Structure formats: C-alpha cells, structure tokens
Amino acid sequence: GGEGAAWALAEWQQLRGLELRLRTRQSRPGRLLRVSGCGGWRLALRLHADGDGRLEATAAVSGGGGTEDRDGPELLRLVSPRPVNDGAWHRVLLRLHDGSPYWTLELLTDSIEPQLGQLPALPASSPSSWDRASTLRVELDRFVGCLTDLLSWPAATPTDGSDG
C-alpha cells in the first residue's frame, strides 16, 4: 500500500460516486485511490499498467481474498480513451449505479466518451456485503502529480488514520 489520506462515510452509507481533478506527466503505472465497501465491491483508480498515460478503473470483490484487506480477482477493468499525463488538468468521474441484477461502473474523463461496464449484484451473504460503511483511501501509490477537488457522494469525512 501507499501513503495517503483516508475518509469514511457515515455508518451504513455506501459510496456511489467520486469526482476529482488531476494533473501529471507520469507514464509509469501508479494507484491514485481505492474505495472499499461499495455494495461489496472494492474500486481502484490508477494510471494504466501499459504506461500509456490513460486512467484505469477496476472493480474486485472486497475482502474476496480471504481477509478484509485483500481483494478477490478483478472482475471489471475500464480504461479511459485518452491519456491524462500531458501536464494539463483533467476532470475524472467514477460512478457506481446500482440495479438488479447488475451494477454499472462508469468512468468518465473530461466529460467525453464514458466507459461503462457491468458487475453482478453481490448476494447479501457475501463476506463483505452491506455490514459496514464505505471507506475512501487516497493512496497515491507510485503516483507523481497533483490531485485536487476530490468530491464524493454521499460526502465522506476524514478518519483519524488508525484503521490501517
């Protein structure tokens, strides 16, 4: 894991969306943030593993690796259509739409060409289902650049950092 800040939502609340602005010239891969407790999903946003400067959003079963901090295999990967490592500011939206029987993950960069993917709804008996609130962690793991204007809905509040 990387160094960074963490926020938590009020008890039982599940994160439905994030918006942020970022600026970088970095080409090597690096994680920006991680969100757990989204209906049993753990979401991550990172610079693409191919080193092409595009953003990548992934979804995995939260806690699916046998512990709360390990994820199951990635079930969905969305990649922005254009690079964001040109040194200019880029607005990024990551949104999770719930529905039955599928959830939809949306990645939108600079308000163009939304990338959408479907995830199956997790059963209530899932090991990480709905028993705790979402946690948003900005990890900045191997990321060099600026990240600002981070918004979430519902709104998250800073944690004291003692949760890991």
Protein Blocks (a to p, Z undefined) as FASTA:
>chain_A
ZZdddddddehiacfbdcdddddfbfbdcdfbdcehiehiacdddddfklnopacddddd
ehknopakbccddfbdcddfbdcklopacddddddddddfbdcddddehhiaiadddddd
ddfklmklmmbccddddfkgoiacddehiacdddddddehlnZZ
